[in-house]
Amino acid sequence: MTLLQAAGSQGMNPFILMLIMAVFLFFMIWPQMRRQKKAKNFTASLAKGDHIVTTGGIHGKICQIQDKYMVIEMEEGKMKIDPTGISMEMTQAAYPTETKTETKK
């Protein structure tokens, strides 16, 4: 066995390289795509009148929805925000409707 043959046999096998790429795709890219899809569905499901909390911790109620922004109403006034800045929707958890409370009695 020559020196070149010995060096070539220790090189990276193409199968191992593809396996590393598949693992990277499985653990890094697909979960990120799932998170983006979930966030897009969340912002699309928001409606006028929903109580929300922004990523900065500001509580408000959606009073207007546009293509690129939403206007929320707070105790101090109104604020225009980007829909990606909404962290959670609190309508059902913190502000249950009157009909749901009456049916639980």
PyMOL commands that place a pseudoatom at each C-alpha (Angstrom):
pseudoatom trace, name=CA, resn=MET, resi=1, chain=A, elem=C, hetatm=0, pos=[0.000, 0.000, 0.000]
pseudoatom trace, name=CA, resn=THR, resi=2, chain=A, elem=C, hetatm=0, pos=[1.442, 3.333, -1.015]
pseudoatom trace, name=CA, resn=LEU, resi=3, chain=A, elem=C, hetatm=0, pos=[1.318, 6.536, 0.960]
pseudoatom trace, name=CA, resn=LEU, resi=4, chain=A, elem=C, hetatm=0, pos=[-1.403, 8.040, -1.311]
pseudoatom trace, name=CA, resn=GLN, resi=5, chain=A, elem=C, hetatm=0, pos=[-3.660, 5.028, -0.911]
pseudoatom trace, name=CA, resn=ALA, resi=6, chain=A, elem=C, hetatm=0, pos=[-3.385, 5.181, 2.861]
pseudoatom trace, name=CA, resn=ALA, resi=7, chain=A, elem=C, hetatm=0, pos=[-4.231, 8.893, 2.910]
pseudoatom trace, name=CA, resn=GLY, resi=8, chain=A, elem=C, hetatm=0, pos=[-7.228, 8.354, 0.598]
pseudoatom trace, name=CA, resn=SER, resi=9, chain=A, elem=C, hetatm=0, pos=[-8.730, 5.625, 2.750]
pseudoatom trace, name=CA, resn=GLN, resi=10, chain=A, elem=C, hetatm=0, pos=[-8.789, 7.942, 5.762]
pseudoatom trace, name=CA, resn=GLY, resi=11, chain=A, elem=C, hetatm=0, pos=[-10.737, 10.650, 3.903]
pseudoatom trace, name=CA, resn=MET, resi=12, chain=A, elem=C, hetatm=0, pos=[-14.388, 11.555, 4.482]
pseudoatom trace, name=CA, resn=ASN, resi=13, chain=A, elem=C, hetatm=0, pos=[-16.774, 8.950, 3.120]
pseudoatom trace, name=CA, resn=PRO, resi=14, chain=A, elem=C, hetatm=0, pos=[-19.545, 10.592, 0.980]
pseudoatom trace, name=CA, resn=PHE, resi=15, chain=A, elem=C, hetatm=0, pos=[-22.174, 8.591, 2.857]
pseudoatom trace, name=CA, resn=ILE, resi=16, chain=A, elem=C, hetatm=0, pos=[-21.026, 10.012, 6.194]
pseudoatom trace, name=CA, resn=LEU, resi=17, chain=A, elem=C, hetatm=0, pos=[-21.054, 13.515, 4.751]
pseudoatom trace, name=CA, resn=MET, resi=18, chain=A, elem=C, hetatm=0, pos=[-24.656, 13.084, 3.551]
pseudoatom trace, name=CA, resn=LEU, resi=19, chain=A, elem=C, hetatm=0, pos=[-25.612, 11.631, 6.922]
pseudoatom trace, name=CA, resn=ILE, resi=20, chain=A, elem=C, hetatm=0, pos=[-24.201, 14.699, 8.694]
pseudoatom trace, name=CA, resn=MET, resi=21, chain=A, elem=C, hetatm=0, pos=[-26.159, 16.969, 6.326]
pseudoatom trace, name=CA, resn=ALA, resi=22, chain=A, elem=C, hetatm=0, pos=[-29.381, 15.028, 6.969]
pseudoatom trace, name=CA, resn=VAL, resi=23, chain=A, elem=C, hetatm=0, pos=[-28.929, 15.266, 10.731]
pseudoatom trace, name=CA, resn=PHE, resi=24, chain=A, elem=C, hetatm=0, pos=[-28.275, 19.012, 10.422]
pseudoatom trace, name=CA, resn=LEU, resi=25, chain=A, elem=C, hetatm=0, pos=[-31.426, 19.407, 8.320]
pseudoatom trace, name=CA, resn=PHE, resi=26, chain=A, elem=C, hetatm=0, pos=[-33.500, 17.331, 10.734]
pseudoatom trace, name=CA, resn=PHE, resi=27, chain=A, elem=C, hetatm=0, pos=[-32.389, 19.087, 13.932]
pseudoatom trace, name=CA, resn=MET, resi=28, chain=A, elem=C, hetatm=0, pos=[-31.834, 22.670, 12.748]
pseudoatom trace, name=CA, resn=ILE, resi=29, chain=A, elem=C, hetatm=0, pos=[-33.855, 23.633, 9.692]
pseudoatom trace, name=CA, resn=TRP, resi=30, chain=A, elem=C, hetatm=0, pos=[-37.161, 21.744, 10.008]
pseudoatom trace, name=CA, resn=PRO, resi=31, chain=A, elem=C, hetatm=0, pos=[-37.885, 22.884, 13.595]
pseudoatom trace, name=CA, resn=GLN, resi=32, chain=A, elem=C, hetatm=0, pos=[-37.231, 26.490, 12.577]
pseudoatom trace, name=CA, resn=MET, resi=33, chain=A, elem=C, hetatm=0, pos=[-39.612, 26.142, 9.633]
pseudoatom trace, name=CA, resn=ARG, resi=34, chain=A, elem=C, hetatm=0, pos=[-42.259, 24.673, 11.964]
pseudoatom trace, name=CA, resn=ARG, resi=35, chain=A, elem=C, hetatm=0, pos=[-41.871, 27.606, 14.390]
pseudoatom trace, name=CA, resn=GLN, resi=36, chain=A, elem=C, hetatm=0, pos=[-42.216, 30.116, 11.545]
pseudoatom trace, name=CA, resn=LYS, resi=37, chain=A, elem=C, hetatm=0, pos=[-45.341, 28.408, 10.237]
pseudoatom trace, name=CA, resn=LYS, resi=38, chain=A, elem=C, hetatm=0, pos=[-46.872, 28.317, 13.732]
pseudoatom trace, name=CA, resn=ALA, resi=39, chain=A, elem=C, hetatm=0, pos=[-46.114, 32.035, 14.255]
pseudoatom trace, name=CA, resn=LYS, resi=40, chain=A, elem=C, hetatm=0, pos=[-47.638, 32.917, 10.878]
pseudoatom trace, name=CA, resn=ASN, resi=41, chain=A, elem=C, hetatm=0, pos=[-50.796, 30.943, 11.690]
pseudoatom trace, name=CA, resn=PHE, resi=42, chain=A, elem=C, hetatm=0, pos=[-50.987, 32.628, 15.107]
pseudoatom trace, name=CA, resn=THR, resi=43, chain=A, elem=C, hetatm=0, pos=[-50.842, 36.161, 13.677]
pseudoatom trace, name=CA, resn=ALA, resi=44, chain=A, elem=C, hetatm=0, pos=[-53.347, 35.214, 10.964]
pseudoatom trace, name=CA, resn=SER, resi=45, chain=A, elem=C, hetatm=0, pos=[-55.788, 33.922, 13.592]
pseudoatom trace, name=CA, resn=LEU, resi=46, chain=A, elem=C, hetatm=0, pos=[-55.859, 37.202, 15.526]
pseudoatom trace, name=CA, resn=ALA, resi=47, chain=A, elem=C, hetatm=0, pos=[-59.035, 39.232, 15.140]
pseudoatom trace, name=CA, resn=LYS, resi=48, chain=A, elem=C, hetatm=0, pos=[-60.377, 42.632, 16.098]
pseudoatom trace, name=CA, resn=GLY, resi=49, chain=A, elem=C, hetatm=0, pos=[-61.349, 42.650, 19.777]
pseudoatom trace, name=CA, resn=ASP, resi=50, chain=A, elem=C, hetatm=0, pos=[-58.762, 40.072, 20.919]
pseudoatom trace, name=CA, resn=HIS, resi=51, chain=A, elem=C, hetatm=0, pos=[-56.822, 40.925, 24.066]
pseudoatom trace, name=CA, resn=ILE, resi=52, chain=A, elem=C, hetatm=0, pos=[-53.089, 40.453, 23.481]
pseudoatom trace, name=CA, resn=VAL, resi=53, chain=A, elem=C, hetatm=0, pos=[-49.707, 40.820, 25.167]
pseudoatom trace, name=CA, resn=THR, resi=54, chain=A, elem=C, hetatm=0, pos=[-46.746, 42.119, 23.176]
pseudoatom trace, name=CA, resn=THR, resi=55, chain=A, elem=C, hetatm=0, pos=[-43.209, 40.799, 23.486]
pseudoatom trace, name=CA, resn=GLY, resi=56, chain=A, elem=C, hetatm=0, pos=[-42.423, 43.937, 25.513]
pseudoatom trace, name=CA, resn=GLY, resi=57, chain=A, elem=C, hetatm=0, pos=[-45.154, 43.070, 28.037]
pseudoatom trace, name=CA, resn=ILE, resi=58, chain=A, elem=C, hetatm=0, pos=[-47.728, 45.647, 26.940]
pseudoatom trace, name=CA, resn=HIS, resi=59, chain=A, elem=C, hetatm=0, pos=[-51.333, 44.499, 27.361]
pseudoatom trace, name=CA, resn=GLY, resi=60, chain=A, elem=C, hetatm=0, pos=[-53.943, 45.759, 24.932]
pseudoatom trace, name=CA, resn=LYS, resi=61, chain=A, elem=C, hetatm=0, pos=[-56.964, 45.038, 22.790]
pseudoatom trace, name=CA, resn=ILE, resi=62, chain=A, elem=C, hetatm=0, pos=[-56.783, 44.888, 18.991]
pseudoatom trace, name=CA, resn=CYS, resi=63, chain=A, elem=C, hetatm=0, pos=[-58.937, 47.644, 17.535]
pseudoatom trace, name=CA, resn=GLN, resi=64, chain=A, elem=C, hetatm=0, pos=[-57.691, 47.728, 13.922]
pseudoatom trace, name=CA, resn=ILE, resi=65, chain=A, elem=C, hetatm=0, pos=[-55.907, 45.231, 11.655]
pseudoatom trace, name=CA, resn=GLN, resi=66, chain=A, elem=C, hetatm=0, pos=[-54.005, 46.320, 8.545]
pseudoatom trace, name=CA, resn=ASP, resi=67, chain=A, elem=C, hetatm=0, pos=[-51.671, 44.413, 6.226]
pseudoatom trace, name=CA, resn=LYS, resi=68, chain=A, elem=C, hetatm=0, pos=[-48.404, 45.439, 7.883]
pseudoatom trace, name=CA, resn=TYR, resi=69, chain=A, elem=C, hetatm=0, pos=[-49.484, 46.601, 11.357]
pseudoatom trace, name=CA, resn=MET, resi=70, chain=A, elem=C, hetatm=0, pos=[-52.162, 46.395, 14.040]
pseudoatom trace, name=CA, resn=VAL, resi=71, chain=A, elem=C, hetatm=0, pos=[-53.515, 49.141, 16.248]
pseudoatom trace, name=CA, resn=ILE, resi=72, chain=A, elem=C, hetatm=0, pos=[-54.018, 48.135, 19.861]
pseudoatom trace, name=CA, resn=GLU, resi=73, chain=A, elem=C, hetatm=0, pos=[-55.945, 50.043, 22.474]
pseudoatom trace, name=CA, resn=MET, resi=74, chain=A, elem=C, hetatm=0, pos=[-54.543, 50.371, 25.975]
pseudoatom trace, name=CA, resn=GLU, resi=75, chain=A, elem=C, hetatm=0, pos=[-55.594, 52.327, 29.052]
pseudoatom trace, name=CA, resn=GLU, resi=76, chain=A, elem=C, hetatm=0, pos=[-53.306, 55.199, 28.047]
pseudoatom trace, name=CA, resn=GLY, resi=77, chain=A, elem=C, hetatm=0, pos=[-54.363, 55.387, 24.389]
pseudoatom trace, name=CA, resn=LYS, resi=78, chain=A, elem=C, hetatm=0, pos=[-53.678, 53.580, 21.130]
pseudoatom trace, name=CA, resn=MET, resi=79, chain=A, elem=C, hetatm=0, pos=[-50.467, 52.182, 19.686]
pseudoatom trace, name=CA, resn=LYS, resi=80, chain=A, elem=C, hetatm=0, pos=[-49.509, 50.903, 16.233]
pseudoatom trace, name=CA, resn=ILE, resi=81, chain=A, elem=C, hetatm=0, pos=[-47.490, 47.664, 16.407]
pseudoatom trace, name=CA, resn=ASP, resi=82, chain=A, elem=C, hetatm=0, pos=[-46.059, 45.058, 14.059]
pseudoatom trace, name=CA, resn=PRO, resi=83, chain=A, elem=C, hetatm=0, pos=[-47.983, 41.744, 14.240]
pseudoatom trace, name=CA, resn=THR, resi=84, chain=A, elem=C, hetatm=0, pos=[-44.732, 39.833, 14.864]
pseudoatom trace, name=CA, resn=GLY, resi=85, chain=A, elem=C, hetatm=0, pos=[-44.406, 41.730, 18.156]
pseudoatom trace, name=CA, resn=ILE, resi=86, chain=A, elem=C, hetatm=0, pos=[-47.388, 39.914, 19.683]
pseudoatom trace, name=CA, resn=SER, resi=87, chain=A, elem=C, hetatm=0, pos=[-46.332, 37.169, 22.053]
pseudoatom trace, name=CA, resn=MET, resi=88, chain=A, elem=C, hetatm=0, pos=[-49.678, 35.738, 23.187]
pseudoatom trace, name=CA, resn=GLU, resi=89, chain=A, elem=C, hetatm=0, pos=[-53.412, 36.089, 22.931]
pseudoatom trace, name=CA, resn=MET, resi=90, chain=A, elem=C, hetatm=0, pos=[-55.191, 36.445, 26.263]
pseudoatom trace, name=CA, resn=THR, resi=91, chain=A, elem=C, hetatm=0, pos=[-58.880, 36.764, 25.299]
pseudoatom trace, name=CA, resn=GLN, resi=92, chain=A, elem=C, hetatm=0, pos=[-60.112, 33.395, 26.553]
pseudoatom trace, name=CA, resn=ALA, resi=93, chain=A, elem=C, hetatm=0, pos=[-57.685, 33.054, 29.486]
pseudoatom trace, name=CA, resn=ALA, resi=94, chain=A, elem=C, hetatm=0, pos=[-57.944, 36.489, 31.093]
pseudoatom trace, name=CA, resn=TYR, resi=95, chain=A, elem=C, hetatm=0, pos=[-61.204, 37.840, 29.645]
pseudoatom trace, name=CA, resn=PRO, resi=96, chain=A, elem=C, hetatm=0, pos=[-63.799, 35.030, 29.420]
pseudoatom trace, name=CA, resn=THR, resi=97, chain=A, elem=C, hetatm=0, pos=[-67.077, 35.969, 27.787]
pseudoatom trace, name=CA, resn=GLU, resi=98, chain=A, elem=C, hetatm=0, pos=[-70.269, 36.357, 29.796]
pseudoatom trace, name=CA, resn=THR, resi=99, chain=A, elem=C, hetatm=0, pos=[-72.005, 33.420, 28.109]
pseudoatom trace, name=CA, resn=LYS, resi=100, chain=A, elem=C, hetatm=0, pos=[-69.249, 30.952, 28.990]
pseudoatom trace, name=CA, resn=THR, resi=101, chain=A, elem=C, hetatm=0, pos=[-69.343, 31.965, 32.670]
pseudoatom trace, name=CA, resn=GLU, resi=102, chain=A, elem=C, hetatm=0, pos=[-73.098, 31.590, 32.832]
pseudoatom trace, name=CA, resn=THR, resi=103, chain=A, elem=C, hetatm=0, pos=[-73.032, 28.095, 31.308]
pseudoatom trace, name=CA, resn=LYS, resi=104, chain=A, elem=C, hetatm=0, pos=[-70.511, 26.872, 33.894]
pseudoatom trace, name=CA, resn=LYS, resi=105, chain=A, elem=C, hetatm=0, pos=[-72.892, 27.612, 36.828]
for i in range(1, 105): cmd.bond("trace and resi %d" % i, "trace and resi %d" % (i + 1))
show_as sticks, trace
zoom trace
